Amino acid sequence: MTPVAPVEPSNEHVVEVRYKPNSRVLDNRGRWAAKLSEELQLPHWKIEPNRLDVMEANKRRSCFVSFRNLGFQAADTPTRNYFVDQTSKFFKVLFDLGEFPKSLHVERFGVRSKFCVPYGGSFEDLVTRYTTRYVVPTEAAREAIGPGAKLVDVAGPLNFIDEIGNFNTMGGPVRQAEAAGLFAKDAGFPDVGLFYDIDYWTRPDHSLAFHDLTKLLTGFAVAAWDRHERVVKLIAGD
């Protein structure tokens, strides 16, 4: 029998910048799409009345620019720095365009990262680890629920703020079918995995240049990856 290859961890990262309407997009969609396609090696285009999209055939990398927002996404990135490097390049290409503004009045800046890490034990074991190491029901809560109730699954939001921004989190044990509904792709997930979703955001409401956006991007993306690694180690580690 041919051995089955182990399932690799999955990840998905998206950055979105919302800004005051920029009418220049409407006049330059084709030119900007061609430049982004060439510089980022994203061969496929989609041009709409108020927006342009440029992407790979498998859509593991894609970007868009509209009159109201812009963004970049990457999935199953090979290194922890890949998403930041690729998005920074996207920002640079845009800001180097002669017609693109040198700064944007940013209303919201957000970076969302999702992770699914394979777990070698049973789903029930992972639920126990999650509820004894990360989200622990109080004794009063257990008593209120009742002595005959057995916890069989767990997930829920935990939202925070730190020195660099706000971040909303969601996590929990997942089975293969559930994981497939949480990511853009629909295959390549483990039978049992630990899911972690972290959405960093801020509302500057003032003008930001290229270096401001890359600083926010790097801070949010690095903090998200570091936090996910710590949470996974806490829950699934020995």
N, C-alpha and C positions, 0 to 999 in steps of 0.2 A: 504494500500500500504506500502511495506517495504521501510523505508527511505534509501536513497543512502548514503553510507559512503563517507565522504569528501576525496578528493584526496590529498595524502601527497606530499610534495615537493620532487623533484627528484634531485639526484646529481651523478656525475661520476668523478673519479679522476684517473689520470695516471701519473706515473713517468717513465722517460726513461733516462738511462745513456749510452752515446756513448763513446767508448774508443778505443785505439789502439788495433789491433787484438790480441786475446788471444787464442793461439792454445790449451791450456789445456782443453778448453771446449770439443774439439773433442774427447779426450780420456776418459772423465769422465761424459759424458751425463747421462748414466744410473744411476750411483752412486749418482750424484748430484740430479737427479730427485727424486730418492727414499728418499733422506734425506729431500728435500724440501717438498715432499708430506707428510712425517711423521710429521715434525716439524710444518708445517703451516696448517695441516689438510685439504689438497687439494688432494682428492683421485684420480683424473684423470690425466693421463700423455699423452703427445704426443712427440715422439722423432723423430727429423729430422736430416739430415746429419750434419748441422751446428748449430743446435738449439734444445733446450728442452723447452716444455711448461708444466706447472702444473696448474690444475684448479679445481674449484667446478663444479658439474654437471650443475648448472644453470649459471655458468660463472660470478657470481657476484664478485668473487675474482679470480684472476689468476696472474701468474707470468711467466716470460721467461728468459732464459739466452742463448745468442748466442756468437759466437767468436768475435762479433763486438759491441754488445750492450746487455743491460739487462733492465728489467722493471717489474713493478707491477701495477695492476689496481684493483680498488674496486668501486662498484656501490651501490647507495642507502645506504650509510653508516649511522649507527644509531646515531653516535655522531660526533662532529667536530674533535675529536682526533683519531677516529678509523683508518682512512687512514694512518696517520703518525705512529701510533703504529704498524699496520700490516706491513707496508713497512719497518720500522726499524727492525722488527723481521726478515723479508726476508733478508735484508742486513746482519744482524748478522749471520744468518745461513750460508749464502754464505761465509762470511769472516772467519768463524770458520772452514770451510772445509780445511783439510790439503793441498789439491791440489790447492786451490783457492789462487790467489795472495793476499798479505797483503795490496797492494795498486794498483790502476788502473790509467793509464795515461788517464784522462778524457778529451775528446774533446768537449762534450756538455752535460749539465745536465738540464733537464726540468721537470716541474710539470704542468700539465694541469688539470683544474677543470671546470666542467660544472654544472650549476644549472638551474632548472626550478621551479619557485615558483607560486602556483595558485593565480589567481587574481579574486576577487569576482564580479567585474564590467564587463562592456562590452569591447570588443576588441577596439572599437573606443575610449572609455574613456581612456584605457591604452595607446593608441597611443598619445592622447592629453597630458597625464601626462608625457610620455617619452620625447615628443618634447617641453615641457615647463619647465621641471625640470632637464633634463639631457643633451640631445642633442638639442639645441635650434637654429633653422634656423634664420639667421640674417634678418633684414628688407630688406636689399639689395638682399639677396637670394630669399626672397618671391616675391619681385618685379620682379626679373629676370625670375622667374618661371611663373609669371602671376597671376592676381587677380582671375581668374576663376578656378584655380587649387586647389583642396582639397587634403590634405595629408591623405592617407588611410592606409599606412603601413610605417614602418621605421626599418632599421637595418644597421649596418655598423661597420667597425673596428676602434678602437682607440688604438694606441700603445704608450707605455710609457717606462720610465726607472726610477728607484728609487735607494735608497741606497743599496738594496740587489740584484738587477738584472734588466733585461729587462722583460717587460710583455706586451703581446698583448691581446687585449680584443675584444669581439664581443657580441652584445646584442640587445634585442628588444622584443616587444610583439610577442607572438606566439600563434597560434591556435593548437588544439590537434594534427592534422595530421602533421603539420610542426614540432612540438616538437618531434614526434616519429622519424622523419628523422635526428634528431640532436644527438640522444643517441643510445647506443648499443641495449637497449631494445626497444620494439615496442608498449608497452601498459603502462597504469598507469599514463597518463598525463591529466591535467585539460583541460576544454574547452577553457579557456583563461589563459595564463601564461606569466610570465616575465622570459625570458631566459638571462643568463649571462655566458659567456665563457671567462676564463682568463688563459693564457699560460705564465708561468714564465720560464725564461731560462737564462743560462749563458754559456760561453765558457772558462773554466779554462785553458785548454791546459797544464796541469801539473798533477803530481801524487796526488791522493787523497786516504786517508785511510777511514776506516769505520766511524770514528767520523766526518770526513769532509763531507761525503755524508749525514749523518743524520742531520748535522747542516744545510746544504743547503736545504734538504727536509723539515725540520721543518719550516725554515724561509719562504720558498715559499708557503707551504701549509697553514700555519697560516695566512699569509698576504692575500692570495687569498680568504680564507673564510671570513676574516674580511672585505675585500673590497666588496665582494658580498653582505654582510649583510648591509653595509652602502649604497650601490647603491640601493638595494631593498627598504630600508627604505625611501630613498630620493624620489624614483619614486612612490612607491605604498603606502607609509605611509600617514597618515592624516596630 
